[in-house]
């Protein structure tokens, strides 16, 4: 856990996830999620103290940003993209096809 938090993983990609901690410790993931939830909770508490989002949080933010950008390009403006009436009615750009990906 300390290696991951210090940015020096030896056996994982260094992601701020319990999966990476387990890989780095070379133990099954369930050793941390089921048998030692105290260690899992400690890890996430230490990540939270640092003020850094977890990797899943970063992926979610990236997906939200991509979706909003797609909606804006499809609708023509941020205001129209955020309007529930325009989204549900399909009003917008020249194509009603959803954004890829």
N, C-alpha and C positions, 0 to 999 in steps of 0.2 A: 504494500500500500504506500509506504513512504517513497519508494522508487518512482511510482506513478505520479504521486503528488509533486515530487521534485523534478519531474520531467526526464527521468533516467530509467525508462523501462528496459528490462533485459529479455523478456520472453513474450512481449505483447506490443501492440501498436501505441500504447501509452494513452489511449482514450480515457477520459474521466468517467469510466463505467465500471460496474462491479464485474462485468465479463472480463475486461482488461486486467483488473486486479487479480482475478482467479487465474487467468492465463499467465500473468507474470509470476504468480506464486506457484504455478504448475500444479494446481489443484482443481477438481471439478467445480463448476460454478455453484452447484447446489451446496457445496461445503460452506459457502458464504451466505447464500440466500436462505437456506433451510436450517443448517446445523449451527451456524454462527451469525445470526442476524444482527447481533451486537456489533460485529466487525463491519458488516455492511452499513449499518446505521451510522457508525463512527466515520466511515469513509465519506458517505454523502454529507454528513455534518461538516467535515473538514473541507470538502469541496465548496459547500455553501458559504463557509466562513471566508473563503478566498474571494468570494464574489464572482466566481466564474461559472457560467452555465455548463451543464453537462453536455456531452456530445449529442445526446438525443435532443436536448434543448436547442443546440445550435442547428441541428438538422431541421427541426420543426420551424425555427425562425426563418431559415433559408427557404423552406417550402412555402411558408406564408408570404414571404417577400416575392417569390416567383409567381405565386398565384395572384397576388394583388397587381403585379406588373402586367400579367396576362389580362386580368380583368380591365385594367386601365386601357391597354392597347385595344382590346376588343370593344369597349364601350365608347372610347374616345375622350373620356375625362374621368378624373378621380371621383368627382361627385356622382356621375352616372354609374360608375362601377360599384359604388357603395350603396346605391339605392336598391332596396329589396324589390321594389316594383319593376325596375329595369332588369334585374337578374332573373326574377321568376318569369317575366313576360318575354324574355329573350330579346329585348330591345338592345340595339347597339350597332356595332360596326357592320361591315359588308358581309360578314360570314357568321352564321350561327354555330359554326363548329367550335368545340371547346379547344382550349390551348393544349398543345401536346405535353405529355409527360406528367 
